[in-house]
């Protein structure tokens, strides 16, 4: 190739690169604008905020968060308790965040950035509003290419900004709930009883203090219990128990399985377990076993009021609700005696 050909090729390459850069921009280069608060006025009012609405791109509410005394609740889930950490982090980021870099004011680019008006059918973001306040709503769009901040736009404002916050927002009401129901490991239990409507009963008792060894009671003559490791999941069913759904407690099914979990410190967890078209459900009531509280390792009657108080507090939190739980947890809480016996020899 001649020197002239190389020069022409170089010029064409430079032109192509320049065009690629121009086409790759999200709109015209904006004039420099000083960074501004993510939500003007929120920093000074954040402790007074008692309501936050998250609205999807099609205008349907994702989650309506409302503060009730010290707790936040999710309206779409029968006012069940919200994940305090999620709400706290959201308000913290919104109050301290900045609209860092001004970007396009051209509505033609809103869809690409995820900040088009909700209900327009042209956005993938979420709209945050603060009912009962004068604060502006905030459209939260896509992450930028470095995934360190999101494109945002104040509701009613034409200017789009790149924020200095990721603002990872769950897009379903379920994900805003406090998912943890309880975490009572096998080591804290001394006895478990599962009773089916037809009378079939499983009863296991702790044989060690670490929750590893359990004994199956009432083994029929001529039969043997399964290996001890197969009993542990039954004893550990209340450990790391999370909800997959929640609703106000109604009347459980007549064929509900009843389970009783007795803790070493004298709490009784009675569980009704049943299935319907919406899933597998568990309803809890909690009471105090006062006699157990006065047993070995407890310093007499002075400890009894504490056990009763704990039972009242836990029952008040759990008993108004039915919790949808995982298939694995449900199966471990509804075992039959035959499930825990070795197969009969031919």
Long-range contacts (C-beta under 8 A, 24 or more apart in sequence): 26-103, 26-104, 26-109, 26-112, 26-113, 27-103, 27-104, 27-106, 27-108, 27-109, 28-104, 28-106, 30-102, 30-103, 30-104, 30-105, 31-102, 32-102, 33-102, 33-159, 35-98, 35-99, 35-100, 35-101, 35-164, 36-98, 36-99, 36-161, 37-97, 37-98, 37-99, 38-93, 38-94, 38-95, 38-96, 38-97, 38-98, 38-99, 38-138, 38-152, 38-163, 38-165, 39-94, 39-95, 39-97, 39-128, 39-130, 39-135, 39-136, 39-138, 39-154, 40-135, 40-136, 40-154, 41-134, 41-135, 42-91, 42-94, 42-95, 42-130, 42-135, 43-95, 43-96, 45-133, 45-135, 46-91, 46-92, 46-94, 46-95, 48-133, 49-91, 49-130, 49-133, 50-132, 51-130, 51-131, 51-132, 51-133, 52-87, 52-90, 52-91, 52-128, 52-129, 52-130, 53-127, 53-128, 53-129, 53-130, 53-131, 54-126, 54-127, 54-128, 54-169, 54-171, 55-118, 55-126, 55-127, 55-128, 55-129, 56-118, 56-126, 56-171, 57-116, 57-118, 57-119, 57-121, 57-123, 57-124, 57-125, 57-126, 58-118, 58-119, 58-121, 59-118, 59-119, 62-126, 62-170, 62-171, 62-172, 62-173, 63-170, 63-172, 63-173, 63-176, 65-176, 74-173, 74-176, 74-177, 76-173, 77-173, 77-174, 77-177, 77-246, 77-247, 78-246, 78-247, 78-248, 80-177, 80-178, 80-246, 80-321, 81-177, 81-178, 82-176, 82-177, 82-178, 83-176, 83-177, 83-178, 83-179, 84-178, 86-170, 86-176, 87-176, 90-167, 90-169, 93-165, 93-167, 94-128, 94-138, 94-165, 94-167, 97-163, 97-164, 97-165, 97-167, 98-163, 98-164, 99-152, 99-161, 99-162, 99-163, 100-149, 100-161, 100-162, 100-163, 100-164, 101-161, 101-162, 102-159, 102-160, 102-161, 103-151, 103-159, 103-160, 103-161, 103-162, 104-160, 105-158, 105-159, 105-160, 107-158, 109-160, 110-153, 110-160, 113-141, 113-142, 113-151, 113-153, 113-160, 114-140, 114-141, 114-142, 114-151, 115-139, 115-140, 115-141, 115-151, 115-152, 115-153, 115-160, 117-155, 126-169, 126-171, 127-155, 129-155, 140-167, 140-169, 174-244, 174-245, 177-243, 177-246, 179-242, 179-243, 180-241, 180-242, 181-241, 181-242, 181-243, 181-318, 181-323, 181-325, 182-238, 182-241, 182-318, 183-238, 183-239, 183-240, 183-241, 184-238, 184-239, 184-241, 184-261, 184-263, 184-269, 185-211, 185-236, 185-238, 185-239, 186-211, 186-212, 186-214, 186-232, 186-235, 186-236, 186-239, 187-211, 188-263, 188-264, 188-265, 189-235, 189-238, 189-261, 189-262, 189-263, 189-264, 190-262, 190-263, 190-264, 191-260, 191-261, 191-262, 192-234, 192-235, 192-237, 192-259, 192-260, 192-261, 192-262, 193-259, 193-260, 194-234, 194-257, 194-258, 194-259, 194-333, 194-334, 194-335, 194-336, 195-257, 195-258, 195-259, 195-260, 196-257, 196-334, 196-336, 197-254, 197-255, 197-256, 197-257, 200-336, 200-337, 200-338, 201-337, 202-234, 202-335, 202-336, 202-337, 202-339, 202-340, 204-231, 204-234, 204-235, 204-340, 206-235, 211-235, 211-236, 216-340, 216-341, 218-337, 219-341, 220-337, 220-341, 222-344, 223-341, 223-342, 223-344, 224-341, 224-342, 225-340, 225-341, 225-342, 226-340, 226-341, 226-342, 230-340, 231-340, 233-332, 234-332, 234-333, 234-335, 234-340, 236-332, 237-261, 237-329, 237-332, 237-333, 238-269, 241-325, 241-329, 242-325, 242-326, 243-323, 243-324, 243-325, 244-279, 244-324, 244-325, 244-326, 245-278, 245-279, 245-323, 245-324, 246-321, 246-322, 246-323, 246-324, 247-321, 247-322, 247-324, 248-320, 248-321, 248-322, 249-283, 249-319, 249-320, 249-321, 249-322, 250-322, 252-281, 252-283, 252-322, 257-333, 257-334, 259-333, 259-334, 262-289, 262-292, 264-292, 264-297, 265-292, 265-293, 265-298, 265-307, 266-290, 266-291, 266-292, 266-293, 266-295, 266-298, 266-307, 267-307, 267-310, 267-311, 267-314, 268-311, 271-333, 273-330, 273-333, 273-334, 275-330, 278-324, 279-324, 280-324, 280-325, 280-326, 280-327, 280-330, 281-322, 281-323, 281-324, 281-325, 282-322, 282-323, 282-325, 282-329, 282-330, 282-333, 283-319, 283-321, 283-322, 283-323, 284-315, 284-318, 284-319, 284-323, 285-315, 285-318, 285-319, 286-311, 286-314, 286-315, 286-318, 286-319, 287-311, 287-315
